[in-house]
């Protein structure tokens, strides 16, 4: 893939390999499993939500066509539900990640392992 027409994204929930919406990642190039420190993962029932916190979040990094970003924004209801942020992963690479807000996870179960599909 041409770098100018691609970007990186870090996924941790339904877009993971084996996840309900992974088929939306068609055209994406899997880069590596990765993690992000300072993030808490919560179980919202059918999907997870990550917010800034004290744990480590585990997921997968992908290089995606820029055109795919708008489809992911629609799925994640950015910026109304999830906010897409450009963050440095534990591997040192930067990627877009969809994060929620603390008020959205009140009363939800914290997933201390930081892994959605485990």
Buried (B, 14 or more C-beta within 10 A) or exposed (E): EEEEEBBBBBBBBBBBEEBEBBEBBEBBEEBEEBBBEEBBBBBEEEBBBBBEBEBBBBBBBBBBBEEBBEBBBEBBEBEEEBEBEEBEBEBEBBBBBBBBEEEBBEEBEEBEEBBBBE
